Amino acid sequence: MRQDASGHPVPDAHALLPRRSPPAPGAAVVVLHGGQATSERRTRSWQAAALRMDPFVRAVTAGLPRQDVLVAQVRYRLRGWNGHRADPVRDARQALDELAELAGPVPTVLLGHSMGGRAALRAAGHPQVRAVVALAPWWPPGEPVEQLAGRHVLALHGDRDRVTSPAETADCVRRARRTAARAGMAVIGGGDHAMLRRPGLWHRTAAAVVAHLLDPEGTPDPLPGDCYGAGDFPVL
């Protein structure tokens, strides 16, 4: 892999991997899978973190409120976040640039799991992005939220997650309310980090939330109103 003058990897392939490509896209959903805190190993499509998002891609595609929505995934160069380099964020931004070249300035929802949720949050300031939907995100204390200005952000987090913290996710959502157009969270009762417990609920809820964000007037919000309130977040 080529490197720049600072030793950072330089993209040598497209970062956007289309899964559904209508002839004239009017909106888009971009999916970001999880990874590792630190790893210089190349990402492969058969790795568990990538395969875990296939049911979400299928569910989102089946639940699209309109036929002109492009669905794609971000192709990471490396498995790891890798400290201040935040490699997946670079990949996500490249993918969004490629999306803009391919489809023009279409409203885009980012759907990210774990590390992909963190990359989606950081990339939310890109002009293409309308909303972020984060699944069991890795949002450590102090994650920036200023880039969410005018965007919507919604997190789903299992209460049995032992890898990333529901409490830290809740804190990030509350901070995001100072900036975002709307910020909310729902807890998946019995849900784990890999989303293998109650998978149908994860898939259905994520797909319905994405559909609502793409068509807020024609598709009802599947989540209760207290997801966006000042009290405790609801358990589904």
N, C-alpha and C positions, 0 to 999 in steps of 0.2 A: 504494500500500500504506500502511495506517495505521502510525503510529509511537507508541511510548510516550513518557513524559516524558524518557527518556534518549536518545531518537532511535533506539531499536532497533525493527525491524519487528515488528508485532503480527500474529499469525495471523488471516487473513481467510477461511480455508477449512479444511476437514477435513484433518488431516495423515495420517490412516490411509486407505489405498486398498485395500480388500479385493479379493483375486483369487479366493478360494475361501471361501465362507461357508456352512458347514453350519448346520442349524437350531438346534442346541444345542451350541456349541463346548465342547470339553473341554480344548483346548490350542491353541496358536497358534505360527505362524512369521511373523516380521516381517522383511522384506528391506529393506536400506538400500544404495543405490547410491553410487558415488563422486562426486567433484566437483572443486573447485579450492581451492587454499589461500586465495585472495582473489578474490571476485567478488560484486558487488551485482546481477548480472543474475538475472532470474527463471529458475527451473528449468522445463524443458519435458519432456514425456513422450517426445518424439522425439529428445532428445539422446543421444549415444552412450553416456554413462555410465549413463543409465537403461535404454536398450535392452540393454546388455551383461548385465543381470541377468535378462532374460526367459528365457533357457535354464535358468537356475538355478531360477527360479520353476516352470517346467515340470518340471524334474527332481525338485525337492523335492516337488511335488504328486503326481507319479507314484509316488514312493517312500514316501509317508506310511504309517506302520505302523498307522494307525487312520483311520476315516472321519470322526471328529468334530474334525479339526484345521482351524482357520481359517488361511488363508494371505493375507498382506497385504503391502503395501509402504508405506514412509514417503514422503509427498509433501513435499519440501523447498520452502520459500519461495524461497530464494536458492541459487545454485550454490556459493558459497564458504563456507569455514570461518570466515573473517573474524576472525582473531586471538582476543582474549579473549572476544569475543561467542559464539564456538562455535555459530553459528546452527543447524547440523544437529542438535546435541544438544537444543536447544529443541524442534525439530520432532519428534525421536524421542520425547522425553518426552511431548509433546502426543499423539502417535500412541498411545503406551502408555496414557495416560489415557483416550483414546477407546476403545481396546480394552477396558479395564476396564469402561467404561460399556456397551459393546456385548455383551461375553461374560462379564463377571464376572472374578473372580480366577483366571484359567486360567494354568497354567505356559506360559511363552513362551520360544522360542529366537530370538535375534536373529542374522541372517545378513547381514554387511556386507562390502562391498568397498572397499578403499582408504580414502577419507575416511569412507565409511559404516562401515568397521570401527572407525575412531576414534570416531565418534559412538556406535556400539554399545557400545564399551568404556566410554565415559563414562556412558551411560544404563543400564548394567548394574545399578545400585543400585535401579532402580525395582522395586516389589514384584512386578510381573508376571513379571520376568525370571528364568528358571532357568539359561540358558546363552547364551554368545556364541560364534558361529563366524565367524571373520574370514578373509577372502580377500585376500591381498596387502595387509595393513592398513598404514595410515599411523600408526605408533606411534612418534613421536619420543621421544628420551631424556626420562625423567622423567614420562611419562604416569602418571596416578594409577591405582592398582590396589586401593585399600582398598575400593572399592565392589563388588568381586568376592567379598566374603565370602559363603561358602555357595553360590556359583555355579560353573559349569563354564565354562572358556574353552579353545577350540581354534583354532589358527591354521594356515592353509595358505599357503605363500609360495614362489613360483618362484625358483629359483637364478639365473635370468637377468633378474630384475627390476632395471630401471635407474631406476625412479621412486620406489619405496619400498624400504626396507632390510630384507632378511631378517635381518641381524645385530641390528638394533634390535628387530625382532619377537621374536627369540629372547631378547633381554635382558628384554623386557617379560613374556614368558611365565615366565621364571625368577623374576622379581620377584613375579609373580602367585601363584606357588606358596606364598608365605608367607600368603596370604589366601584364595585360591579353594579350593573343595572339590576341584577337580582342574584342572590346567593342562597343556596339551600343544601340540606343534607337529609338523608334517610338512612336508618340503620337496618341492615338485614339480620333479623333474628336468627341466631344459630349459624350465621355465615362465616366462612373461613377465608383466609387470604387467597387461596387458589380458586375460590368460587366453586368448589366441588360439592359443597353442602348447599342444598336448595338451588341447584343450577338453573332450573326452569324459572324461578323467581328472578334471579340475576338477569337472565337473558331477556325475559319479557319486560321487566321494568326498564332496563337500559334501552331496549328498542322503543318502548313507548315514550320514554323521556326524549330520546332523539327525535322521534316523529313530532312530538309537541313543539320542540325547539325549532324545527324546520317549518312547521305550519301552526303557529300558536293560536290562530283564529279558528282554524278548521279541525284541529285535533286537541282534545282535552288533555290537561295536565293529569298524568296518572297518579301523582303523589298528593297526599293530603296537604292542606294549607299550612299546617304547623311545621312543615319542612322548612318554611321560610320565616318562621316566627322567632321571637326572642327567647322562648323557653327551651325545654329539652327537645331534642330531635326525635321524631316518631320512629317506632320500630315496626317494620313490615312483617 
